[in-house]
Amino acid sequence: MANKPVKTKPVSADWLMRAGAHYLERYATSSQNLRKVLRRKVLRRALALGEAPEAHEPLVETTVARFVELGLVDDQAYAEARVASLRRRGTSRAMTAAKLIEKGLPREIVDATLAADETEEEAAAMAYARRRRFGPYRSPGRGDRRDKEIAAMIRAGFSMRLAIAAVDAEPDVTEKPSFGPD
């Protein structure tokens, strides 16, 4: 008994709404990033049907506009949450801006959100060093890694001054090591 070929269903407004809702259930996103995701879905389905994906562009725009209207996609709220998350884990201001722009956020929203961010660049550099186990957080006997750690921090968007300060910092004795749940 041979397998029947699966028939691809046509692109429809209902299908696009379901696909968008399914994506938004799993990920927070910007309107531009949702637009890119829906375009890729339409492209795959349209090519499978032998159609031109450009013909469905108005449908994609209508779907994104509907999600924005429903409040399920909010670029400003997404930018604020993403900035808070990235800065907490030690992402530099420059790298944070690049990541937000990559997700399709307008430059004015990125600039305004970063201006409202109260995270000091020094605190972000120390958080990055802690997360990557650089400087005072490195394993004993790994002092030969100093130059590579500074270079990695500079590539991550921190200034030379901040990278050197974070790598050469003294260990924080008030901080207790985390070995798992208490």
N, C-alpha and C positions, 0 to 999 in steps of 0.2 A: 504494500500500500504506500503510494507516494505522498509526500507532504504537499498540501495545497499551498500555493504562494499566498503570502499575506497581502491583502489589498490595502494600499495606502488610502486613508480617507482624505478628502479635500480640506484645504485650509478654510476655516470658518471663524467667525467672530466668537462663537461659543467655545471652540477648541482653544483659541488664543487666550481667552479669559481664564479657562481652566489651567492652561500651561503657565500663564503668568501668576495665578493664585498659588499654584503648586510651588513655583520658584520662590514666591514671597513667603510661603509658610516656612521655608528652610533658611532663607537668607534675607538680611536687611540689605537694601540696595538703593542706588540713586535712580532717578528717572532715566538718565542716559544709559546707565548700565542695563537696566531692565529692557530698554529699547534694543540694545545690542543682543541681549539674550533672546528676545523674541524674534529678532531678525534672523539669528542663526537657526532657530527652530523652524521658521518659515522657509528659510533657504533649503534645509534638509528635506522638508516635506514637499516643497514645490519642485525640487530637482527630481525627487522620486516619482512625482506625477508628470514630469516633463513640462512643467509650467515655468514662467518667468517669475522669480521671486519679487521683482520690483512691482508687479501688479498688486501685491498684497501690502505695500507700504502704507496706504491710508488706513488699513485695518490695524496695523501695528501702532500707528500714531493714535488712533481712536482708543485702543486698548490701554496704552500708557496713560493717556489723558483721563480715562475712566478710573484707573488706579490712583492717580494723583487726586482726582475729585473725591474719591472715597476716603482719602487720607491714609491709604495703605503705603503710599510712596511719598515721602517728604524729604526733599534734598537737604533742607536746613537741619532737621532733626538727625538725619543720617550723618551729616558732616560733624555735628556736635558729638554724637556717640562715637564715631570713628576716631575723632581727634582725641577724645578722652581715653579711649582704649589704647591707641598707638602711643600716646605720650606716657601713659602709665607703664607700659612695657619697655620704655626707653628708646623710642623712635625720635630722631632729631626733628627739629622744626622743618628743615628743608626736605627731609625724606617724607614727613607727614604730608606736606603740601603736594609732593610728587605723587604719593599714593592716592590722595583725594582727586587730583586732576586726572589720574589714570582711570578712576572710576566714573569719570564724566561729569564731575561737579563743576559748575561755573567758577571762574577765577575769583569773582567778587564774593561768593559764598565761602570759598576756601580762605581768602584773605580775612574776611570778617570773623570767621570761626577761629582762625589762628590768633587773631588780635585779642579775642576774648579768652583765649587759653591762658590759665594762670600758672601752668607748669614751668618751672625754671629750667633752662637748658642744662644747667649743672646737675639738677636732679635727674633729668632724663639721661644724661651721660652716665651717671652712677648706676641708674637702673639698667642701662644697656650693658655696662661692665659687669654687673651682678648676674644678669641673665646669661651672658656669654662666658662667664667665669674668667674675666680679665682682671689684671692688676691685683688688688687686695683679695680677690675672690678666687684666684687661680690655685691650682693644686700645688703643694710644696714641691720644690725641685724643678719648677718650670719657669725660672727667671729668665731663661734664654728667649722667651717668647715676647718680651716687651715691645720690640720694634714692630713685630707682626700685629700685635694687639692694637698699637697706636694706628698703624696703617688701616686696620679693619674699622676702627672707629671713625677715621677720616672718610673712608669710603661710605660709611653709614650716614655721613652728613654732618658730623661734629667738627668743630674747628680744631686746629692743631693744639691750641692752648687747652681746650677742654679735654681732648683725647689724652694729652700728657698728664693733666691733672687727675683724671679718672684712673688711669693706669698706675700712676705713682702714688695714689692716695693711700692713707693708712687704713687698715681694716677697722671697721666699725665694731667695737666690742659690745655695744649695746644690742646689736642684732644677734638673735639666737639662730643657730643653724637649723634649717628645716630638714628633718629626716623622714617626713611623712606625717600622717594625721596624729594629733596629740591624744 
